[in-house]
């Protein structure tokens, strides 16, 4: 995925995004040694520089995703180039995706959500960024423990991870008229209740999970693909940063300028000087 140059001409307006090339390079450098959750937090800080980490981590997932779509639009434009492999036939499909609707931050809910299924009644809040990070950490820890015990590939399965996430977000749970302690929920919540909780959360926060359904022009089959905006945006920022550092290297060698002097140039002027270097 090729990163477009960061220019005022292609960037859509986003008042919260004030980072220039030097600041964005610092974000990129800081994220090189981090795993995906750390990189997502770095990008979210860039999208909302006025917010502290506590506020960002406590944001509903859909709000974080909308902020990252808005950041992506501000840096690289409204259109995203998406590549998906057709599941039935393996054909590579490529198309442009508009992000205007995806960049709209959803309103926050007042009060918990409620579901009733079988003899269960559950009140829960929407998952936050911190909830996802905690569940991901638990999954990794379980995988590491299984590996230490010689059980490679085992650990928390998908159903267990969903139950753990639901338990973290539960405000109250009642089974057959009796309260259930939060610590027992991961083991007790049945799949039917987990499914209802997931469906209610998806309806209340649809921006949290952007899933594309792409029809293949070759075989007519449909492929479902989740669009992970944090990973997509990081890949674009990584490509942009490496291209920019190559520009700095070439211009520093040709003119003896420092990195800050080169970064202070507009993208148009940098491109012009690079063309002069190529023609020399």
C-alpha positions as CSV (number, residue, x, y, z in Angstrom):
1,X,0.0,0.0,0.0
2,X,1.6,3.2,-1.2
3,X,1.5,6.3,1.0
4,X,0.4,9.5,-0.6
5,X,2.5,12.6,0.1
6,X,1.4,14.6,3.0
7,X,0.3,17.9,1.5
8,X,-2.1,20.7,2.3
9,X,-3.6,20.2,-1.2
10,X,-4.7,16.7,-0.5
11,X,-5.5,16.8,3.2
12,X,-9.0,17.3,4.3
13,X,-9.6,19.8,7.1
14,X,-9.2,18.4,10.7
15,X,-8.9,21.0,13.4
16,X,-7.5,18.6,16.0
17,X,-4.6,17.4,13.7
18,X,-1.8,19.9,14.1
19,X,1.3,17.6,13.7
20,X,3.8,18.6,11.0
21,X,6.3,16.4,9.3
22,X,8.8,16.5,12.2
23,X,6.2,15.6,14.7
24,X,4.8,12.8,12.5
25,X,8.3,11.4,12.1
26,X,8.6,11.4,15.9
27,X,5.4,9.4,16.2
28,X,6.6,6.9,13.6
29,X,10.0,6.5,15.3
30,X,8.3,6.0,18.7
31,X,6.0,3.3,17.2
32,X,8.6,1.2,15.5
33,X,9.3,-0.8,18.7
34,X,5.7,-1.1,19.8
35,X,3.0,-3.8,19.2
36,X,-0.3,-3.0,17.5
37,X,-2.1,-1.6,20.6
38,X,0.8,0.8,21.4
39,X,0.9,2.0,17.8
40,X,-2.9,2.5,17.9
41,X,-2.6,4.6,21.0
42,X,0.2,6.7,19.4
43,X,-2.0,7.4,16.4
44,X,-5.0,8.3,18.7
45,X,-2.8,10.7,20.6
46,X,-1.9,12.4,17.2
47,X,-5.6,12.6,16.3
48,X,-6.6,14.1,19.7
49,X,-3.5,15.8,21.1
50,X,-5.6,17.6,23.7
51,X,-6.6,14.3,25.4
52,X,-4.7,12.4,28.0
53,X,-4.0,8.7,27.8
54,X,-6.7,8.0,30.4
55,X,-9.3,9.7,28.3
56,X,-8.2,7.9,25.1
57,X,-8.1,4.5,26.8
58,X,-11.6,5.0,28.3
59,X,-13.1,6.0,24.9
60,X,-15.5,3.5,23.3
61,X,-13.9,1.6,20.5
62,X,-16.1,3.1,17.8
63,X,-15.0,6.6,18.9
64,X,-11.4,5.7,18.6
65,X,-11.9,4.2,15.2
66,X,-13.7,7.3,14.0
67,X,-10.9,9.5,15.3
68,X,-8.3,7.4,13.4
69,X,-10.4,7.5,10.2
70,X,-10.5,11.3,10.6
71,X,-6.7,11.4,11.1
72,X,-6.2,9.3,8.1
73,X,-8.4,11.5,6.0
74,X,-6.5,14.6,7.2
75,X,-3.1,13.1,6.4
76,X,-3.7,11.1,3.2
77,X,-7.0,12.2,1.8
78,X,-10.6,10.9,1.8
79,X,-10.2,7.9,-0.4
80,X,-8.6,4.6,0.8
81,X,-7.2,2.0,-1.5
82,X,-8.3,-1.4,-0.2
83,X,-7.0,-4.8,-1.4
84,X,-8.9,-8.0,-0.5
85,X,-8.4,-11.6,-1.6
86,X,-11.6,-13.4,-2.7
87,X,-12.2,-16.3,-0.3
88,X,-13.9,-18.6,-2.8
89,X,-11.5,-18.2,-5.8
90,X,-8.4,-16.4,-4.5
91,X,-8.8,-13.5,-6.9
92,X,-7.1,-10.2,-5.8
93,X,-9.6,-7.4,-5.6
94,X,-8.7,-3.7,-5.3
95,X,-11.1,-0.8,-4.9
96,X,-11.3,2.7,-3.4
97,X,-13.2,3.3,-0.2
98,X,-14.6,6.7,0.9
99,X,-14.1,7.5,4.5
100,X,-16.3,10.6,5.1
101,X,-19.0,8.6,6.9
102,X,-16.5,6.5,8.8
103,X,-14.8,9.6,10.2
104,X,-17.9,10.9,12.0
105,X,-17.5,10.3,15.7
106,X,-20.6,8.5,17.1
107,X,-22.4,10.1,20.1
108,X,-21.8,8.6,23.5
109,X,-24.5,6.6,25.2
110,X,-26.0,7.6,28.5
111,X,-26.5,4.5,30.8
112,X,-25.8,0.8,30.2
113,X,-27.3,-1.5,27.6
114,X,-29.6,-4.4,28.7
115,X,-30.2,-7.8,27.3
116,X,-32.4,-10.6,28.5
117,X,-31.9,-14.2,27.2
118,X,-33.1,-17.5,28.7
119,X,-32.9,-17.0,32.5
120,X,-30.2,-14.2,32.3
121,X,-30.5,-10.5,32.5
122,X,-27.3,-8.5,31.8
123,X,-26.6,-4.8,32.0
124,X,-23.3,-3.8,30.3
125,X,-21.5,-0.8,28.9
126,X,-19.8,-0.5,25.5
127,X,-16.3,-1.9,25.3
128,X,-13.5,0.6,25.6
129,X,-10.0,0.7,24.1
130,X,-8.7,-0.4,27.5
131,X,-11.0,-3.4,27.6
132,X,-9.7,-4.6,24.2
133,X,-6.1,-4.1,25.3
134,X,-6.7,-6.1,28.5
135,X,-8.4,-9.0,26.7
136,X,-5.6,-9.0,24.1
137,X,-3.0,-9.1,26.9
138,X,-4.9,-12.0,28.6
139,X,-4.9,-13.9,25.3
140,X,-1.2,-13.4,24.9
141,X,-0.5,-14.4,28.5
142,X,-2.6,-17.6,28.1
143,X,-0.8,-18.4,24.9
144,X,2.6,-17.9,26.6
145,X,1.6,-20.1,29.5
146,X,0.4,-22.9,27.1
147,X,3.7,-22.7,25.2
148,X,5.7,-23.0,28.5
149,X,3.7,-26.1,29.3
150,X,4.4,-27.6,25.9
151,X,0.9,-27.0,24.6
152,X,1.7,-24.8,21.5
153,X,-1.3,-23.2,19.8
154,X,-3.6,-23.5,22.9
155,X,-4.8,-20.9,25.4
156,X,-7.9,-18.7,25.4
157,X,-10.1,-19.5,22.4
158,X,-12.4,-17.0,20.7
159,X,-15.4,-17.9,22.9
160,X,-13.3,-17.5,26.1
161,X,-12.0,-14.1,24.9
162,X,-15.5,-12.9,24.1
163,X,-16.7,-14.0,27.5
164,X,-13.8,-12.2,29.2
165,X,-14.6,-9.0,27.3
166,X,-18.3,-9.3,28.2
167,X,-17.4,-9.9,31.9
168,X,-15.2,-6.7,31.9
169,X,-18.0,-4.6,30.5
170,X,-20.8,-6.1,32.6
171,X,-22.4,-3.7,35.1
172,X,-24.7,-6.3,36.6
173,X,-25.8,-9.8,35.8
174,X,-28.7,-11.7,37.2
175,X,-29.4,-15.4,36.6
176,X,-32.8,-16.8,37.5
177,X,-33.3,-13.8,39.8
178,X,-30.0,-14.2,41.6
179,X,-27.0,-11.8,41.1
180,X,-23.9,-13.4,39.6
181,X,-20.5,-12.2,40.8
182,X,-18.4,-10.6,38.0
183,X,-15.5,-13.0,38.6
184,X,-17.7,-16.0,37.7
185,X,-19.1,-14.5,34.5
186,X,-16.4,-15.7,32.0
187,X,-17.1,-19.3,33.1
188,X,-20.9,-19.0,33.4
189,X,-22.1,-16.8,30.5
190,X,-23.6,-19.1,27.8
191,X,-22.9,-18.6,24.1
192,X,-26.5,-17.4,23.5
193,X,-26.1,-14.6,26.0
194,X,-22.7,-13.6,24.7
195,X,-24.1,-13.5,21.2
196,X,-27.0,-11.2,22.3
197,X,-24.5,-8.9,24.1
198,X,-22.3,-8.7,21.0
199,X,-25.3,-7.9,18.8
200,X,-26.5,-5.2,21.1
201,X,-23.0,-3.7,21.4
202,X,-22.7,-3.7,17.6
203,X,-26.0,-2.0,17.1
204,X,-25.1,0.7,19.7
205,X,-21.5,1.2,18.4
206,X,-21.4,0.2,14.8
207,X,-18.2,2.1,14.1
208,X,-16.3,-0.3,16.4
209,X,-16.3,-3.0,13.7
210,X,-16.0,-1.9,10.1
211,X,-16.6,-5.0,8.0
212,X,-16.6,-4.9,4.2
213,X,-18.6,-7.3,2.1
214,X,-16.9,-7.4,-1.3
215,X,-18.4,-9.1,-4.4
216,X,-15.8,-10.8,-6.6
217,X,-16.1,-9.8,-10.3
218,X,-14.6,-13.2,-11.3
219,X,-16.7,-15.8,-9.5
220,X,-19.5,-13.7,-8.0
221,X,-18.7,-14.8,-4.5
222,X,-18.8,-12.5,-1.4
223,X,-15.9,-12.0,0.9
224,X,-16.2,-10.5,4.4
225,X,-13.1,-8.4,5.4
226,X,-12.6,-6.4,8.6
227,X,-11.0,-3.0,8.0
228,X,-8.5,-2.4,10.8
229,X,-7.9,1.3,10.5
230,X,-5.1,1.4,13.0
231,X,-3.0,-1.1,11.1
232,X,-3.9,0.4,7.7
233,X,-3.0,3.9,8.9
234,X,0.3,2.7,10.5
235,X,1.3,1.0,7.3
236,X,0.7,4.3,5.4
237,X,2.6,6.4,7.9
238,X,5.5,3.9,7.8
239,X,5.7,4.1,4.0
240,X,5.4,7.9,4.1
241,X,8.1,8.3,6.8
242,X,10.6,6.0,4.9
243,X,10.0,8.0,1.7
244,X,10.5,11.3,3.5
245,X,13.7,10.1,5.1
246,X,15.0,9.1,1.7
247,X,14.2,12.6,0.5
248,X,16.1,14.1,3.4
249,X,19.1,11.9,2.7
250,X,19.2,12.9,-1.0
251,X,18.7,16.7,-0.3
252,X,21.2,16.7,2.6
253,X,23.8,15.1,0.3
254,X,23.1,17.4,-2.6
255,X,22.8,20.7,-0.7
256,X,24.2,20.1,2.8
257,X,21.0,21.1,4.5
258,X,20.0,19.7,7.9
259,X,17.0,17.5,8.5
260,X,15.0,20.4,10.2
261,X,15.8,22.7,7.3
262,X,14.5,20.1,4.8
263,X,11.4,19.3,6.8
264,X,10.6,23.0,6.9
265,X,10.3,23.0,3.1
266,X,6.8,22.5,1.7
267,X,6.2,19.2,-0.1
268,X,6.1,21.0,-3.4
269,X,9.5,22.7,-2.9
270,X,11.0,19.5,-1.7
271,X,9.8,17.7,-4.9
272,X,11.1,20.5,-7.1
273,X,14.6,20.3,-5.5
274,X,14.6,16.5,-5.8
275,X,13.8,16.9,-9.5
276,X,16.7,19.3,-9.9
277,X,19.0,16.7,-8.2
278,X,17.8,14.0,-10.6
279,X,18.5,16.2,-13.6
280,X,21.9,17.2,-12.4
